[in-house]
């Protein structure tokens, strides 16, 4: 057995001498390589940097050490300002440079750890390029896993999207977020700037490319909210309950129609006992607008001017609006004797000459537009009920991390 061990050592030393002669005798380029640090900054040439071999190099040993062989090649650098390994595929005369490094392996082709033996957080992989710094391809293209209090995936861009996701599957999402501890699945934040129209979260639904505006289109929602146990959506302004007069501050801003199915329109108002009580809104088969006021009879007659702004915004141009009167004194009764786009005249019945206050209610339609009476609601059926299954990812993280 001792003879075999001695023979193995002799063979290893002979192979080492042969490898040394091969490197020494190989044609080399004479220039030095500057290299860069992990932040991409150019480093000065190192006086200790070896010449670069122009031929292929092989690291490791033959696979004859058994199934439990140790790491076959270890590269160490003792200068913290220099990279341990620089791989560069450079152009030659009439040729285009190929890939810099190709690695094939078992569970991990490349496993990088940064920040070891350092007082500051390190970087496992740092990719720099004119195009894409890092590209991942596989069942999971890129997987980020935080073992501490940091982010699993973090993106930043000075001019474009910090993180962008695109999916070609109808049953999947471009970006999917899930929180298994009850927090937010997806969160967005932005900062209000003067004269800027921005939102923390933007949802957009567009026509299919090439489909004319007058053609048939689906009615996909820009933002869809669904909850099994709570509200489908909650909107809160930062000025709610405060006296700060911020302009355009509101809990909900809608451009277009509001269509509600099931439930009631209500407002929750505070009660002196500390609770909140619901008050409900009246509904009508047509769209009506109304204004209220008070006036007073003088010797049985009164002329009441309709609010000029009310007239302007609703396009009132004649006297076809409704006026409902309620006497607040002892009279023979009240009626409308004349009305036009500007005012209406109230008189006491039976030629009465009372001096008494009264209240009125003006009701009219919007002359600029008027929806159909009791119009039928037409929309895809799936928008009227919650989805049966949510579009979500499956457990496609690497097996070694599950």
Protein Blocks (a to p, Z undefined) as FASTA:
>chain_A
ZZmmmmmmmmmmmmmmmmmmmmmmpccdfbdcebjafkopacdddfkbccddfbdcdedj
ddfebjkbccfbdcddfbfkbcfbdcdddddehiacddfbdcddfkbmbdcdehiaiabd
cdfbacddfklfbdcedjblbacddfblbdfbdcddfkbcfbdcddfbfkbcfbdcddfe
opafbdcdddddehiacdfbdcdddddehiafklccddddfbdcddfklcfbdcddfkgo
iabdcehiafbdcedjdddeehidddddddfkopacdddddddfbdcdddddddddeehi
acddddfklmmmnopabfkbccddddfbdcebdcdfbdcfkbccdddehhiabdcddddd
dddddfkbccdehiacdddfklmpccfbdcddddfbcfklZZ
